[in-house]
């Protein structure tokens, strides 16, 4: 009894002695490769080759975020303006990272060119939740403006819908955008459900 009380007193006086469950490791993918589009006037393959991660290596979403920042800084250093978007195409634990540089500057002759709006969204890989339910979860409707923050929020809403439907399930959501010259965006959400 005395030993139990002593152990409890030691843990209370020195929290470092308490056992703490380790934080779950971030999910890693096998990198298939990168693709950069929209950066006119540069060798896109050479830009990609300078990134620290290469095909066949393990990569996390934090790594992809860091690589996006690195590539954006490199483009800016070469005086290439625009907004860099990164989307993930995930299948069977492997990922393609697709970088798209969009020139969002206002052109005097074409005020519509700066506006990006939703034309449609498609859901691929979902079987546990219907496409209609996921579309409702994103809150996006055809004609809605699509700043990058809104797309990120829609992706997070899909993940939250899966957390409610299947608590503890490891679901991954990536996306691919096709943007017309008029600014119409067609989004394809690639969903990898747990087996």
Buried (B, 14 or more C-beta within 10 A) or exposed (E): EEEEEEEEEEEEEEEEEEEEEEEEEEEBBEBBBBBBEBBEEBEBEEBBEEBEBEEEEEBBBEBBEBBBEEBBEBBEEEEBEBBBBBBBBBBEEBBBBBBBBBBBEEEEEEEEBEBBBBBEBEBBBBEBBEBEBBBEBBEBEEEBEBEBEBBEEBBEBBEEBBEEEBEEEEBBBBBBBEBEEEBBBBBBBBBBBEE
